[in-house]
Amino acid sequence: MFEQKYPILLASGSPRRREYLERFGLQFEVASADIDESVPLGEAPMDYVRRMVVNKAEAFDLSPDKVVITADTLVLVEGEILGKPEDPSQVFPMLTQLNGKTHQVITGYGIFFGDQQRLREVVTKVRLKKNSVELLKAYAQTSEPLDKAGSYSIQGLGTLLVDTIDGSYNNVVGLPVEELFSDLIQMGLLSPKGEEF
């Protein structure tokens, strides 16, 4: 489907992001950057996401022989940044905070190739239904929310909590592949091939 011109490092431990690259036939290795992901008081959401994307890249050797892709996703509700729950006790309060409200899912990603880099943030609006406390508690008791920003998975059982979505579904899953692949092609790092195109 694509001609890949250089090796790719996906600097993310997210299985969803890995599945996206696999789905489009890319060959890549995976490594996670161990960085401080805490949010300093007063840092704007877009600034935070962009800083995470850059910090993750800086943990690796950026050379003209390898493409490094990083990404970070957060949920923004009423001006408050929600990341991943640190433990199961945080899941139900996060879900309660989002319940019946519209929030933004912001994913930032970076493409780094030698001295070239492209940074982008993609925003999707998601509204949760006014779900019952019983449903929220039942969902919170599953293992699904534990590694998800905002404590829900739109592609899993959490889809039952969602009312509407405005923007990229893939962005909510964790990687806006529409924009990512467009950027990779524009940068000359991938080219379409095959009868599909």
N, C-alpha and C positions, 0 to 999 in steps of 0.2 A: 504493500500500500504506500509506503514511503521509502525513499532511498535515504539512508542515514549516513552522513558524511564523517561523523566523529563519534568516539565513545561518549556515552552519557552516564553521569552520576546523578541519581535522584537522591538528594540530601534530605530525605524525609523517611520517617518510620511508618507513615500512614499506609495501611494496606489498600485503602481506596485509591490513593494516588498511584500506587504500584499497579493496581489492576487496570487503571486507565491507560498507562503507557503500554502495558502488555496487550491490551485490547487493540491498540493501533499498530502492533507489530514491532515496537521498538526494542532494541537490545540495550540493556542498561544494568548498572550495578546500583545497589542501595546502601546507603550509610546514613546514620543519624548524627546530627551535631548536638553535643551536650552543652546547651547554653542556658543562661538565666532567662526565663520567660515571664518573670514578674512584671507587672505594669506599674511604672512610677506614677505617683500622684500627679494628676493634671496632664498626662501625656494624651494627645489626641489619638483616636482610634487608627486613622490612616498612618500617622507617624509611627505608632506602635507596630502595626503590621509590616510596614516597610523596613523598620529597624530589625524586626525578627528575620525577615527575608535576607537582608544583607548580613546580619550576624551569623546566620546559618551557613552562608556561603563562605564567610571569612574563616570558618573552621577547617576549610579544605584548601588544597593547592589549586589555585586558579591559573590554568595554563592554556596555551593555544592548541593543546592536543586533546582537550576533553571539555565537554559541555557539562556545566553544573546547573541543575535545576533545583530551586528551593521554593517552599511555599509555607504559608501560615494562614490559619482561618480563625476568625473570632466572630462572636455574636454581640450585637449592640442593641440594647433595649433601654429606651428612655435615658440615653446618654451614658449608660453603664456598660462597660466591657465585660462580657462573660467568656471565659476560656473553657477549658475542659475541667470537669469536677476533679478535685484532688483526691477525693474518697467518696464512697457511696452515700455518706450522710449529706453531701452537697447536691445530690441529684434532684430530690423532690423540691427543695427550695428554689432551685433554678427553674424547674418546670413550672412551678407555681408563679414565679416572676414573669414567665413568658405566656402563661395561659390566657387565651382570649385576646392577645395583643399582637400587634405587628412589630417585628424586629428586623434588623438588617443582618445579613450574613456577609461578611467581608473576607474575601480571600485575596491575599497578596502573593504574587510569585515573582521570582527572579530567574533570568537566564544569564549565565555568566560564561564567557568564552574568552580567555585571555584578558585583554583590556577592554573587551566589549561587554556591555551589560544592558539588559532591558528589564525594567521594573514596572509592574502594573498591579493595580488593585481593582477588583471587580466586586460590585455590590448587588445583592439580590434581596428583595423584601419578601419576608415570609410571615404569614399570619397564622397563629394557632387557633383552633376552635376553642370555645369555652368548654373545656373538658371537665368531666366530673373528677372530684378528688379521688374517688375509687380507681378510675382509669389511670390517673397520674401516679398513684401509689403502686398500682400493679405494674406499670411500665418501669417505674423507678426501681423495682425489685429485680428486674432483669439485668443481665450484664451489659446490654447493648449501649447504655448511655455513658459508660465510664471513660471512653477515650474520644468523646465527641464534644466539640464546642457547643455550649448551650444545653448539653445533656440529652440530645435526641439525635436520632439517625433518620433522615428523611427517606433513605433507600431501604430502611429496615422496618421494624415494628412501629417506629416513631412516625411513620407516614400516616398512621391513624389519628395522630394528634393535629395534623396540619389541615388548615382550611384553604388558604390560597397561597400562590407563589407568583411573584412578579419579577421576572429576570431569569437568569441562568440556573437551571436545576443542577447542572454539573458543579456549579460554584458552591451550592449548598452541600453537595456531597463532599467537596473539599478540593476540587481542581477545575477551574474554568477552561476546559480543554479547547473550546472554540477559539478563545483568545490565545492560549498557549501555543497551539499548533500554528496558528496564523503568524505569530511572532517568530517561531522557529523557522518557518518557511521564508519570511521576509528577511531574516538574518542570514539566510543561505545555509542553514544547518540541517535542513530537511528539504527534500523535494518529492512531490507526488509522483507515483509511478503506477503502472498497471492499467488494466482496462477500466477500473472503477472511475478513473479520471479522464 
